Amino acid sequence: MVKKGYSPEQIIGKLREAEILFNQGATLGVVLKKIGVSDNSYYRWRKEYGGLTVDQAQRLKQLEVENSRLKRLVADLSLDNAILKEASRGNF
């Protein structure tokens, strides 16, 4: 199975296209075939990107990257703190 790896901009475009087709009266099967995705992908995308603009999606991805970086920093500092406390007690 080949993963296409759509960008957030492409995903939002496909969701907008699907919304237009639904408004024209197309069924779910027809819409999914037209935009070229599976129903699982469609529902996952709609859950993550539904109602977002391209700018908002890009900002969301930037915030996720920043959040993961900050979590790593906190984990590293917590580990260093625990090591220093252990060393100061003399339990090594």
PASERO-546325 format. One record per residue (C-alpha): residue number from 1; chain; x, y, z. Coordinates in Angstrom, 2 decimals, decimal comma, padded with zeros to 5 digits, always signed. Each point is the difference from the previous one (the first is absolute). Last residue first. Layout:
// PASERO-546325
<pt NUM 'A' <X Y Z>> ...
// end
This chain:
// PASERO-546325
<pt 92 'A' <+024,63 +006,31 +044,12>> <pt 91 'A' <-002,28 +000,92 +002,85>> <pt 90 'A' <+002,01 +002,99 +001,27>> <pt 89 'A' <-003,02 +002,20 +000,53>> <pt 88 'A' <+001,54 +002,71 -002,23>> <pt 87 'A' <+000,53 -002,55 -002,80>> <pt 86 'A' <-003,64 -001,08 +000,01>> <pt 85 'A' <-001,18 +003,61 -000,04>> <pt 84 'A' <+002,37 +000,77 -002,88>> <pt 83 'A' <-001,21 -003,00 -001,99>> <pt 82 'A' <-003,65 +000,95 +000,56>> <pt 81 'A' <+000,67 +003,56 -001,17>> <pt 80 'A' <+001,79 -001,21 -003,12>> <pt 79 'A' <-002,94 -002,29 -000,81>> <pt 78 'A' <-002,48 +002,82 +000,53>> <pt 77 'A' <+002,08 +002,29 -002,22>> <pt 76 'A' <+000,09 -002,58 -002,79>> <pt 75 'A' <-003,74 -000,65 +000,24>> <pt 74 'A' <-000,75 +003,73 -000,01>> <pt 73 'A' <+002,16 +000,51 -003,08>> <pt 72 'A' <-001,63 -002,93 -001,82>> <pt 71 'A' <-003,45 +001,42 +000,77>> <pt 70 'A' <+001,10 +003,40 -001,33>> <pt 69 'A' <+001,10 -001,52 -003,31>> <pt 68 'A' <-003,29 -001,94 -000,29>> <pt 67 'A' <-001,97 +003,20 +000,62>> <pt 66 'A' <+002,02 +001,94 -002,59>> <pt 65 'A' <-000,68 -002,64 -002,65>> <pt 64 'A' <-003,71 -000,08 +000,87>> <pt 63 'A' <-000,15 +003,82 -000,06>> <pt 62 'A' <+001,54 +000,11 -003,46>> <pt 61 'A' <-002,48 -002,64 -001,24>> <pt 60 'A' <-002,95 +002,01 +001,36>> <pt 59 'A' <+001,37 +003,19 -001,60>> <pt 58 'A' <+000,09 -001,74 -003,39>> <pt 57 'A' <-003,56 -001,25 +000,50>> <pt 56 'A' <-001,20 +003,47 +001,00>> <pt 55 'A' <+001,54 +001,55 -003,10>> <pt 54 'A' <-001,59 -002,64 -002,25>> <pt 53 'A' <-003,43 +000,63 +001,51>> <pt 52 'A' <-001,48 -002,31 +002,57>> <pt 51 'A' <-003,62 -001,18 +000,18>> <pt 50 'A' <+000,84 -003,70 -000,01>> <pt 49 'A' <+003,76 -000,52 +000,23>> <pt 48 'A' <+000,45 -002,70 +002,66>> <pt 47 'A' <-003,43 -001,66 +000,14>> <pt 46 'A' <-000,64 +000,55 -003,69>> <pt 45 'A' <+003,39 -001,47 -000,81>> <pt 44 'A' <-000,68 -003,11 +002,08>> <pt 43 'A' <-003,49 -000,35 -001,52>> <pt 42 'A' <+001,34 +000,30 -003,56>> <pt 41 'A' <+002,94 -002,29 +000,66>> <pt 40 'A' <-002,26 -002,72 +001,37>> <pt 39 'A' <-002,44 +000,43 -002,93>> <pt 38 'A' <+002,80 -000,57 -002,46>> <pt 37 'A' <+001,33 +002,77 -002,22>> <pt 36 'A' <-000,16 +000,94 -003,68>> <pt 35 'A' <-001,95 +003,29 +000,03>> <pt 34 'A' <-002,56 -001,35 -002,50>> <pt 33 'A' <-000,11 -003,49 +001,53>> <pt 32 'A' <-000,63 +001,46 +003,44>> <pt 31 'A' <-002,73 +002,26 -001,32>> <pt 30 'A' <-001,75 -002,79 -001,89>> <pt 29 'A' <+000,01 -002,29 +003,03>> <pt 28 'A' <-001,23 +002,76 +002,31>> <pt 27 'A' <-002,95 +000,88 -002,22>> <pt 26 'A' <-000,14 +003,05 -002,23>> <pt 25 'A' <-002,71 +002,62 +000,58>> <pt 24 'A' <+001,67 +003,17 -001,25>> <pt 23 'A' <+000,73 +000,97 +003,60>> <pt 22 'A' <+001,82 -003,31 +000,45>> <pt 21 'A' <+002,13 +000,78 -003,07>> <pt 20 'A' <+000,92 +003,42 +001,39>> <pt 19 'A' <+000,95 -001,51 +003,36>> <pt 18 'A' <+002,14 -002,62 -001,72>> <pt 17 'A' <+001,86 +002,71 -001,92>> <pt 16 'A' <+000,59 +001,89 +003,25>> <pt 15 'A' <+001,32 -003,18 +001,63>> <pt 14 'A' <+002,28 -000,61 -002,99>> <pt 13 'A' <+001,39 +003,53 +000,23>> <pt 12 'A' <+000,51 -000,34 +003,75>> <pt 11 'A' <+001,94 -003,21 -000,60>> <pt 10 'A' <+002,11 +001,60 -002,72>> <pt 9 'A' <+000,94 +002,92 +002,25>> <pt 8 'A' <+000,77 -002,36 +002,89>> <pt 7 'A' <+002,43 -001,88 -002,26>> <pt 6 'A' <-001,01 -003,41 -001,31>> <pt 5 'A' <+002,27 -002,91 +000,81>> <pt 4 'A' <-000,72 -002,36 -002,87>> <pt 3 'A' <+000,56 -003,18 +001,97>> <pt 2 'A' <+000,37 -002,99 -002,27>> <pt 1 'A' <-001,52 -003,30 +001,12>> 
// end
